Amino acid sequence: MISTSSIIHCTNPTCTAPINPVGSRECAACQTPLVYKYVWATGEAAKIPVCEIIADRYEVVAPSIWLDTKPGLLDSEAPVEITAYSKLYSHYLHIPQVYDLIGANTASKILLLENVPIDDNAKLYPEMSDAWEQATGVRQVYWLWQILQLWQPLSSLGVHGSLLLSNNLRVQGWRLRLLELVATEASLQQLGEFFSHLVPTAHPSVHDQLQSIVLQLTRLELVEDIQNIQIQLNHLLLSAASELPLSIKTAGTTSAGTQLKQNEDACFPTSADIPDVYSSRVSIVCDGIGGHEGGEVASQLAVQSIKLQVRALLTEAALSNEPVPPDLLMSQLEASLRVVNNLICNANDQQHRSGKQRMGTTLVMALQVAQAIQTPMGWDAENSHELYIASIGDSRAYWITRDGYQQLTLDDDIAAREARNGRSLYRTARSRPDAGALTQALGTKEAQNLHFYIQRFIIESDGLLILCSDGFSDNNLVERTWQSFAPAVLNGYMTVSDAVDAWVNKANQINGHDNISLVLNYFKVSPDYVSATSLAPLHIFETNIEAPEEEEVVEVITIQSELVDNSELDVAPQPESDLEIPEEAQPVNLVEETPLTKKGRRKPLIWLISLTLLLLLGSAVGLIAWWRYSPRTFNSLCRQLPTTLVRVCPNRK
């Protein structure tokens, strides 16, 4: 528990009364939003009593969880001896970073870590082992896939034993997070044994395949053999994800800002673009640099060139008989971006631009790759739910659900470079005057000198993907305003297009000093609730909608029932009444019921039964005809049934 007498300092350096009680959201003196920075204290810190104040700034709020009561203070610098954390900086989504070092010159030094799996209430996110049994099959495989992807980079630094400590593995939704790095090594056989403890309680839809993969892992002798395990686990991951339905809604816009006349940003898609099959699968935001007639040209050239490059990539993946490995897709995407970079470089050379006059552009893009794959249930699905995100510069990507937001990309600026190279703490480097200066962008130098940040994700839950320029993300706008827009879209109260317009208007009020661009993608995998009282038109079943897992259906029905517009129901709802009809007001049956009366009632009952049987027979004949002459649409409907009923569908292979 946090002490009620605890204090938190305002981060505004000009604030005249920076001390506030813990629990306040804004500074009472200057109304600056207060920053609550919870860090994880390693080593012997767990023995320090709660409510202790350390180094005149850190309050112990729980074992090993400390609150920085002076988050704006930059009075210390940790020695550059934490190479494992700095070298793993690019794995920001999973690995914490160093925040401070207490007692650097003593034997009992304590390392403080930020970007740790601690929520806003100073509570640790659950252990993966505790959340395992309640997770869906695809999420279970996704967690194991992330562990396997981290194995090699952590192994190269001798800290891969960190992945075998249950208390160290935490999960935040789909995302696997480590509390800290532990300098212990481990073997692939030990990794397999760790996985094998989870297999017995794996979801039935993935249990058998997972058991086979883990058994092979426990018998591996050479590290090189792990590639075959990765291929099998990736296939199971894509197969499990494709059981879910997937719909995508996308909208985007760009604005010059309220204080500028020229707009050097460019994005795709916008309302001016003609929708096609790729519009919802490709999203791009570019922020040009190099001034008017430089940055504007570079950003537009990048968007148009990338559209052509990735369309060929998507077509090739869709026509492949086997799922294209993620490493190959990422290398092809990187090759496409290098081609685009060289186009801008050539334009610079032809115009004799040099130094700061060379035009360039930042880039953040998302690519939803649809690959055909057979699901664990035996369906031939057309979408493997893969999402690739590439970035260079400081345009960003965020993933937002009903529970919170996560920044998916890292800025290519000087502050990040200093932290990545282990020369400075990130929070210290952020105080440099040139902290936000870009270290790389498309078109500024030859492609072989660029490093693209490319990641692969699996879409296995409803969420919003934001792609934006720094004009939109400045002043922590996403963090401060997401709750005003994202839940409305996720709950169906606001369209994606309306949310984009409203959010950009808000950004113009706060960040009007810069060009502003936003592309919003709504990925929906939860099924739509279909009322049993109505029949949907046949054409809505022509899309590839597949049966979700049973526990998710219940949750979605609950959500959807709150959003249903009564005017759309076939049967008008009757108002509920708490009034009881008094006994004397009840209708009185004046006819004594005799055998003749009962016999008279049988005729309507017989007619009702006959009519019901006739309708059932007619429906059966219709369904058989539908299955025979239009199997694709019939199978799409069949895949909406609960898992227990799907198995009885004919020709489900």
C-alpha positions in Angstrom: 0.0 0.0 0.0 1.1 3.6 -0.7 1.3 5.7 2.3 -1.3 8.4 2.5 1.4 10.9 3.6 3.5 10.2 0.5 4.4 13.1 -1.7 5.1 13.4 -5.5 7.0 16.2 -7.1 5.8 18.1 -10.2 8.1 17.7 -13.2 7.6 21.4 -14.3 11.0 23.1 -13.5 9.3 26.5 -13.1 6.6 25.3 -10.7 6.6 27.4 -7.5 5.0 24.7 -5.3 6.0 21.3 -6.8 5.0 19.1 -3.8 1.7 17.2 -4.1 0.1 14.3 -2.2 0.4 10.9 -3.9 -2.9 10.2 -5.7 -3.2 13.6 -7.3 -3.4 13.6 -11.0 -2.4 17.3 -11.6 -0.1 19.6 -9.8 -2.2 21.9 -7.5 0.0 24.9 -8.3 0.6 24.7 -12.1 -1.9 22.0 -13.3 0.9 20.0 -14.9 0.0 16.3 -15.1 1.9 14.4 -12.5 4.2 11.6 -13.5 4.1 8.3 -11.5 7.2 6.4 -12.4 7.4 2.9 -10.8 10.7 1.1 -11.1 11.8 -2.4 -10.3 14.7 -2.7 -7.7 16.9 -5.7 -8.2 19.2 -7.6 -5.8 18.6 -7.2 -2.1 16.0 -4.5 -2.5 13.2 -6.9 -1.7 14.3 -6.8 1.9 13.8 -3.1 2.3 10.6 -2.3 4.3 7.7 -0.6 2.6 7.4 3.2 3.1 11.2 3.6 3.3 12.6 6.5 1.4 15.8 5.7 -0.5 18.3 8.3 -1.7 15.9 11.1 -0.8 13.7 10.3 -3.8 12.5 6.7 -4.0 9.7 5.4 -1.9 9.3 1.7 -1.4 5.6 1.0 -2.2 5.9 -2.8 -2.4 8.7 -5.4 -2.2 11.2 -4.4 -5.0 8.7 -1.8 -6.4 9.8 1.8 -5.9 8.1 5.1 -6.8 10.3 7.9 -8.0 8.9 10.9 -6.1 11.1 13.3 -8.1 10.8 12.0 -11.7 11.9 15.3 -13.1 15.2 15.2 -11.2 18.4 14.3 -13.3 21.1 14.3 -10.6 22.7 10.9 -11.2 24.1 8.8 -14.0 24.5 5.0 -13.7 28.0 3.7 -14.7 28.2 2.2 -18.1 28.5 -1.4 -16.9 25.0 -2.6 -17.8 25.8 -3.8 -21.4 23.2 -6.5 -21.5 20.3 -4.0 -21.1 21.7 -1.5 -23.6 22.5 -4.2 -26.2 19.0 -5.4 -25.9 17.5 -2.0 -26.3 15.8 -2.9 -29.6 13.8 -5.5 -27.7 12.0 -2.7 -25.8 8.7 -4.5 -25.8 10.0 -7.3 -23.7 13.2 -6.2 -21.9 13.4 -3.4 -19.3 16.0 -0.6 -19.3 18.2 0.8 -16.6 16.8 3.8 -14.8 19.3 4.4 -12.0 21.9 2.7 -9.8 21.8 3.1 -6.1 25.1 2.5 -4.1 27.3 2.2 -7.1 30.5 2.1 -5.0 29.2 -0.4 -2.4 28.8 -4.1 -2.3 25.1 -3.9 -2.0 24.3 -1.8 -5.1 20.8 -1.8 -6.4 19.9 -1.5 -10.0 16.6 0.3 -10.8 14.8 -0.7 -14.0 12.2 1.1 -16.0 9.8 -0.1 -18.7 8.9 -3.0 -16.4 5.7 -5.0 -16.1 4.1 -2.9 -13.4 0.7 -1.3 -13.9 -0.4 2.2 -12.9 -1.4 0.9 -9.4 2.1 -0.3 -8.6 1.0 -3.9 -9.2 2.9 -6.5 -11.1 1.3 -8.0 -14.2 0.5 -11.7 -13.8 3.1 -14.4 -14.3 2.7 -16.3 -17.5 2.2 -19.5 -15.7 -0.7 -18.1 -13.7 -2.4 -16.6 -16.8 -1.7 -19.7 -18.9 -4.8 -21.8 -18.3 -7.2 -18.9 -18.9 -5.6 -17.9 -22.2 -6.8 -18.8 -25.6 -4.8 -21.4 -27.6 -3.4 -18.8 -30.0 -2.3 -16.6 -27.1 -0.5 -19.5 -25.4 1.4 -20.3 -28.6 2.1 -16.6 -29.1 3.8 -16.4 -25.7 5.9 -19.4 -26.4 6.8 -17.9 -29.8 8.1 -14.7 -28.1 10.2 -16.7 -25.7 11.7 -18.6 -28.6 12.4 -15.4 -30.5 14.2 -13.9 -27.4 16.3 -17.0 -26.8 19.1 -16.3 -29.3 19.7 -12.6 -28.5 19.7 -13.3 -24.7 21.8 -16.4 -25.3 24.5 -14.3 -27.0 24.8 -12.3 -23.8 24.6 -15.2 -21.4 21.3 -14.1 -19.8 18.9 -16.6 -21.5 18.3 -18.3 -18.2 16.1 -15.3 -17.5 13.5 -17.0 -19.7 13.2 -20.0 -17.5 12.3 -18.2 -14.2 8.5 -18.3 -13.7 8.4 -15.2 -11.5 10.5 -13.3 -14.1 8.1 -14.0 -17.0 5.1 -11.6 -16.9 2.3 -11.1 -19.5 0.4 -8.0 -20.4 -2.3 -9.3 -22.7 -0.5 -10.7 -25.7 2.9 -9.2 -24.7 5.5 -11.2 -22.9 7.7 -9.0 -20.5 10.7 -9.7 -18.3 11.1 -8.2 -14.9 14.9 -8.2 -15.2 17.9 -10.0 -16.8 19.6 -12.7 -14.8 23.1 -13.7 -15.6 22.5 -17.4 -15.9 22.7 -19.7 -18.9 20.5 -22.6 -19.9 20.2 -25.3 -22.5 17.6 -25.9 -25.2 16.7 -29.1 -23.3 15.9 -27.1 -20.2 13.8 -24.7 -22.3 11.9 -27.7 -23.6 11.4 -29.0 -20.1 10.1 -25.6 -19.0 7.6 -25.7 -21.9 6.6 -29.2 -21.2 5.2 -28.2 -17.8 2.7 -26.0 -19.6 1.6 -28.4 -22.3 -0.8 -30.5 -20.1 -3.0 -27.4 -19.5 -2.7 -26.1 -23.1 -5.9 -25.3 -24.9 -7.4 -28.4 -26.6 -7.1 -26.7 -30.0 -3.3 -26.6 -29.8 -2.5 -29.2 -27.3 -1.5 -32.1 -29.5 0.6 -30.1 -31.9 2.3 -28.2 -29.1 3.1 -31.5 -27.3 4.8 -32.8 -30.4 6.9 -29.6 -30.8 7.9 -29.5 -27.2 8.9 -33.1 -27.3 11.3 -32.4 -30.2 12.7 -29.4 -28.3 13.6 -31.5 -25.3 15.6 -33.8 -27.6 17.5 -31.2 -29.5 21.3 -31.6 -29.4 22.5 -28.8 -31.7 21.5 -25.2 -31.4 21.2 -25.0 -35.2 18.2 -27.5 -35.0 16.1 -24.8 -33.3 15.2 -23.5 -36.7 13.0 -26.5 -37.4 11.2 -25.9 -34.1 10.7 -22.3 -35.0 9.1 -23.2 -38.3 6.7 -25.7 -36.7 5.8 -23.3 -33.9 5.2 -20.5 -36.4 2.9 -22.7 -38.4 0.9 -23.6 -35.3 0.7 -19.9 -34.3 -0.6 -18.9 -37.8 -2.9 -21.8 -37.9 -4.4 -21.1 -34.4 -4.8 -17.4 -35.2 -6.6 -18.1 -38.5 -9.4 -19.8 -36.6 -10.5 -16.2 -35.6 -12.5 -14.0 -37.9 -10.8 -10.8 -38.9 -12.2 -7.5 -40.2 -10.2 -4.3 -40.8 -11.4 -0.7 -41.0 -8.9 2.0 -41.8 -9.0 5.8 -42.1 -6.3 8.4 -42.3 -5.7 12.1 -42.8 -3.0 14.7 -42.7 -3.1 18.4 -41.6 -0.6 21.2 -42.0 -1.3 22.3 -38.4 -2.7 25.6 -37.2 0.6 27.5 -37.4 2.0 26.3 -40.7 1.0 26.8 -44.3 3.0 24.0 -45.9 2.4 20.3 -45.2 5.4 18.0 -45.6 3.6 15.0 -44.2 2.0 12.3 -46.4 -0.1 9.3 -45.5 -2.1 6.4 -46.9 -4.9 5.8 -47.1 -6.9 9.0 -46.9 -10.4 9.9 -48.0 -9.0 11.0 -51.3 -7.7 7.5 -52.2 -9.9 5.1 -54.1 -10.5 2.0 -52.0 -9.2 -1.3 -53.3 -8.3 -4.7 -51.9 -5.0 -3.4 -50.5 -6.4 -0.2 -48.8 -7.0 -1.8 -45.5 -3.9 -3.9 -45.5 -1.3 -1.2 -46.1 -1.0 1.9 -43.9 1.8 4.5 -44.3 2.8 7.7 -42.5 5.7 9.8 -43.7 7.0 13.1 -42.3 9.2 14.9 -44.8 12.4 16.7 -43.9 14.4 19.1 -46.0 12.0 22.1 -46.2 9.2 22.8 -48.7 9.8 21.3 -52.1 12.1 18.9 -50.3 10.4 17.2 -47.5 7.0 17.4 -49.2 8.5 15.7 -52.3 10.3 13.0 -50.3 7.3 12.0 -48.3 5.0 11.8 -51.3 7.6 9.9 -53.3 8.0 7.4 -50.4 4.3 6.8 -50.0 3.7 6.2 -53.7 6.7 4.0 -54.1 6.0 1.9 -51.1 2.5 1.2 -52.2 3.8 -0.3 -55.5 6.5 -2.3 -53.7 4.3 -3.9 -51.0 1.4 -4.7 -53.4 3.7 -7.1 -55.2 4.8 -8.5 -51.8 1.3 -9.1 -50.7 0.3 -10.7 -54.0 3.3 -13.1 -53.8 2.5 -14.1 -50.2 -1.2 -14.7 -51.1 -0.3 -17.0 -54.0 2.2 -19.1 -52.0 1.2 -22.7 -51.3 3.0 -22.6 -48.0 3.2 -19.7 -45.4 6.2 -17.5 -46.2 8.5 -17.6 -43.2 8.5 -14.3 -41.2 12.3 -13.9 -41.6 11.9 -14.0 -45.4 8.9 -11.6 -45.4 10.8 -9.1 -43.2 13.9 -9.3 -45.5 11.7 -8.7 -48.5 10.0 -5.8 -46.8 13.4 -4.3 -45.9 14.6 -4.8 -49.5 11.5 -2.8 -50.7 12.3 0.0 -48.3 15.9 0.1 -49.5 14.6 0.5 -53.1 12.5 3.5 -52.0 15.4 5.0 -50.1 17.6 4.8 -53.2 14.9 6.5 -55.3 14.9 9.5 -52.9 18.7 9.5 -52.9 18.9 9.5 -56.6 16.5 12.5 -56.7 18.8 14.3 -54.3 21.8 13.6 -56.5 20.0 14.7 -59.6 19.1 18.0 -57.9 22.6 18.4 -56.5 21.4 18.5 -52.9 24.0 18.0 -50.2 24.3 18.2 -46.4 21.2 19.6 -44.7 19.7 20.4 -48.1 19.2 16.7 -48.9 15.5 15.8 -48.7 14.4 12.8 -46.8 11.4 11.5 -44.8 10.6 9.4 -41.7 8.5 6.4 -42.2 6.2 4.1 -40.2 4.1 1.6 -42.1 1.9 -1.4 -41.3 1.4 -4.4 -43.6 -1.3 -7.0 -42.8 -0.2 -10.1 -44.7 -3.0 -12.5 -45.6 -1.7 -16.0 -46.2 -3.7 -19.1 -46.8 -3.3 -21.8 -44.1 -5.2 -24.7 -42.7 -6.6 -24.2 -39.2 -6.4 -26.8 -36.4 -10.1 -27.5 -37.1 -9.3 -28.4 -40.7 -10.7 -25.3 -42.4 -8.7 -23.7 -45.3 -8.4 -20.1 -44.0 -7.4 -17.2 -46.2 -5.8 -15.0 -43.6 -3.0 -15.9 -41.2 -3.5 -12.7 -39.1 0.1 -11.5 -39.5 1.0 -7.8 -39.0 4.3 -6.3 -40.0 5.4 -2.9 -38.8 8.4 -1.1 -40.2 9.8 2.3 -39.1 12.7 4.7 -39.5 12.9 8.1 -38.0 10.5 9.3 -35.3 7.1 8.6 -36.7 5.4 6.1 -34.4 3.1 3.1 -34.1 0.9 2.5 -31.0 -1.4 -0.5 -30.2 -4.5 0.4 -28.1 -7.0 -1.9 -26.5 -9.7 -1.2 -24.0 -7.2 -1.8 -21.2 -4.4 0.5 -22.3 -1.9 1.5 -24.9 1.6 0.3 -26.0 4.1 2.1 -28.1 5.4 -0.4 -30.6 8.2 1.5 -32.2 11.4 3.3 -31.1 12.5 6.7 -32.3 15.7 7.0 -34.3 17.0 10.1 -32.4 20.1 11.0 -30.4 18.6 10.1 -27.0 17.8 6.6 -28.2 21.2 6.2 -29.8 23.0 7.2 -26.6 20.9 4.7 -24.6 21.4 1.9 -27.2 25.2 2.4 -27.2 25.3 2.3 -23.4 26.7 5.8 -23.1 23.9 7.3 -21.1 20.6 6.5 -19.4 17.7 7.3 -21.7 16.1 9.7 -19.2 19.3 11.6 -18.9 19.9 11.7 -22.7 16.4 13.1 -23.1 17.6 16.3 -21.3 20.1 17.1 -24.1 19.3 20.0 -26.3 19.7 17.8 -29.4 17.9 14.8 -27.9 15.2 14.7 -30.5 17.5 15.2 -33.5 17.1 12.4 -36.0 19.9 9.9 -36.6 18.5 8.4 -39.8 15.7 8.8 -42.3 14.8 7.6 -45.7 16.8 9.3 -48.5 19.4 11.0 -46.4 22.1 8.4 -47.0 22.8 5.2 -48.9 20.6 2.2 -48.1 23.4 0.0 -46.8 24.0 2.6 -44.0 20.4 2.5 -42.8 18.9 0.2 -40.1 15.2 -0.4 -40.4 13.2 -1.5 -37.3 10.8 -4.2 -38.6 8.6 -6.3 -36.3 6.0 -9.0 -36.7 2.9 -9.3 -34.6 -0.1 -11.6 -34.6 -3.6 -10.1 -34.5 -5.4 -12.2 -31.9 -7.5 -9.6 -30.1 -9.5 -6.5 -30.9 -7.4 -3.4 -31.0 -6.6 -0.1 -32.7 -3.3 0.4 -34.5 -2.2 4.1 -34.7 0.4 5.3 -37.2 1.3 8.9 -36.7 3.9 11.6 -37.3 5.7 13.3 -34.4 3.4 16.3 -34.9 0.6 14.0 -33.6 2.6 12.2 -30.8 4.3 15.4 -29.4 3.6 16.4 -25.8 2.5 12.8 -25.0 -0.7 13.4 -26.9 -1.5 9.7 -27.4 -0.9 8.9 -23.8 -3.1 11.8 -22.6 -6.0 11.5 -25.0 -6.4 7.8 -26.0 -9.2 7.2 -23.5 -11.3 9.9 -25.1 -11.3 8.2 -28.5 -10.2 4.6 -28.6 -13.0 3.1 -26.4 -15.6 4.8 -28.4 -14.3 3.1 -31.6 -13.8 -0.3 -29.9 -17.3 -0.2 -28.5 -19.0 0.8 -31.7 -20.0 4.4 -30.6 -17.8 6.1 -33.2 -16.6 5.2 -36.7 -12.9 5.0 -37.5 -13.2 7.9 -39.9 -15.0 10.1 -37.3 -12.4 9.2 -34.7 -9.5 10.2 -37.0 -11.1 13.6 -37.7 -11.8 14.3 -34.0 -8.4 13.1 -32.9 -6.6 15.3 -35.4 -8.7 18.3 -34.4 -7.6 17.7 -30.8 -4.0 17.4 -32.0 -4.2 20.7 -33.8 -5.3 22.4 -30.6 -2.2 21.0 -28.7 0.4 20.4 -31.4 -0.6 22.9 -34.0 3.1 24.0 -34.3 3.8 21.0 -36.6 2.3 19.0 -39.4 0.0 16.3 -38.1 -0.7 12.9 -39.7 -2.7 10.0 -38.4 -3.8 6.6 -39.9 -6.1 4.6 -37.6 -6.6 0.8 -38.2 -9.3 -1.0 -36.3 -8.6 -4.8 -36.2 -11.6 -6.8 -35.0 -11.4 -10.5 -34.3 -14.3 -10.9 -31.9 -17.4 -12.2 -33.8 -20.4 -10.1 -34.4 -23.5 -11.2 -32.5 -26.2 -12.4 -34.8 -29.7 -12.3 -33.4 -31.6 -15.6 -33.4 -34.8 -13.7 -34.3 -33.5 -12.6 -37.7 -31.9 -14.1 -40.8 -29.0 -12.2 -42.3 -28.9 -11.8 -46.1 -26.9 -14.5 -47.9 -24.2 -12.2 -49.1 -22.8 -11.4 -45.7 -21.6 -14.9 -45.3 -19.4 -14.7 -48.3 -16.5 -13.4 -46.3 -14.1 -15.7 -44.6 -15.5 -15.7 -41.1 -14.4 -18.5 -38.8 -15.6 -19.9 -35.5 -13.9 -18.4 -32.4 -13.3 -20.2 -29.2 -16.4 -20.7 -27.0 -15.3 -18.6 -24.1 -14.8 -15.6 -26.3 -18.3 -15.9 -27.8 -19.9 -15.3 -24.4 -17.8 -12.2 -23.8 -18.6 -10.7 -27.2 -22.3 -11.4 -26.9 -22.3 -9.5 -23.6 -20.6 -6.5 -25.2 -22.7 -6.5 -28.3 -26.0 -6.8 -26.4 -25.2 -3.4 -24.8 -24.8 -1.8 -28.2 -27.8 -3.2 -30.1 -30.1 -0.5 -31.4 -33.6 -1.7 -30.5 -35.0 -0.2 -33.7 -33.1 -2.8 -35.7 -34.6 -5.8 -33.9 -37.3 -7.9 -35.6 -39.3 -8.1 -32.4 -39.9 -4.9 -30.5 -38.7 -5.2 -26.9 -41.3 -5.0 -24.2 -40.8 -2.6 -21.3 -40.1 -4.4 -18.0 -42.5 -3.8 -15.2 -42.1 -4.4 -11.5 -45.9 -4.1 -10.9 -47.7 -7.2 -9.8 -51.3 -7.8 -10.9 -53.4 -8.1 -7.9 -55.2 -11.4 -7.4 -58.6 -9.9 -7.9 -57.6 -8.5 -11.2 -56.6 -11.8 -12.7 -58.8 -13.1 -15.5 -61.3 -15.7 -14.2 -61.8 -18.9 -16.2 -65.6 -19.2 -16.2 -65.7 -22.4 -18.2 -65.0 -25.5 -16.2 -62.3 -27.6 -18.0 -63.8 -30.8 -19.2 -62.4 -33.7 -21.3 -64.1 -32.1 -24.3 -62.4 -28.8 -23.7 -59.0 -30.5 -23.5 -59.6 -32.4 -26.6 -60.5 -29.2 -28.5 -57.1 -27.9 -27.6 -55.2 -30.7 -29.2 -56.1 -29.6 -32.8 -54.0 -26.4 -32.7 -51.2 -28.3 -31.0 -51.2 -30.9 -33.7 -51.2 -28.2 -36.4 -48.3 -26.5 -34.6 -46.3 -29.7 -34.5 -47.0 -30.5 -38.1 -46.0 -27.0 -39.2 -42.8 -27.2 -37.2 -41.8 -30.5 -38.8 -42.6 -29.1 -42.2 -40.4 -26.1 -41.6 -37.6 -28.3 -40.3 -37.8 -30.6 -43.4 -37.9 -27.6 -45.7 -34.9 -26.0 -43.9 -32.9 -29.3 -44.1 -33.6 -29.6 -47.9 -32.6 -25.9 -48.4 -29.4 -26.4 -46.4 -28.4 -29.5 -48.3 -29.0 -27.6 -51.6 -27.0 -24.7 -50.3 -24.1 -26.9 -49.3 -24.3 -28.8 -52.6 -24.4 -25.8 -55.0 -22.6 -23.0 -52.9 -20.2 -24.8 -50.5 -18.1 -21.6 -50.0 -20.8 -19.5 -48.5 -22.2 -22.5 -46.6 -18.9 -23.2 -45.0 -18.5 -19.6 -44.0 -21.8 -19.8 -42.2 -20.9 -23.1 -40.6 -17.7 -21.7 -39.2 -19.8 -19.2 -37.1 -21.3 -22.1 -35.1 -19.8 -23.1 -31.7 -16.9 -25.4 -31.8 -19.0 -28.4 -30.7 -21.4 -28.0 -33.6 -18.7 -27.2 -36.3 -17.6 -30.9 -36.2 -21.0 -32.1 -37.6 -20.8 -29.8 -40.6 -20.5 -31.8 -43.9 -17.3 -31.5 -46.0 -15.6 -29.3 -43.4 -12.2 -30.2 -44.7 
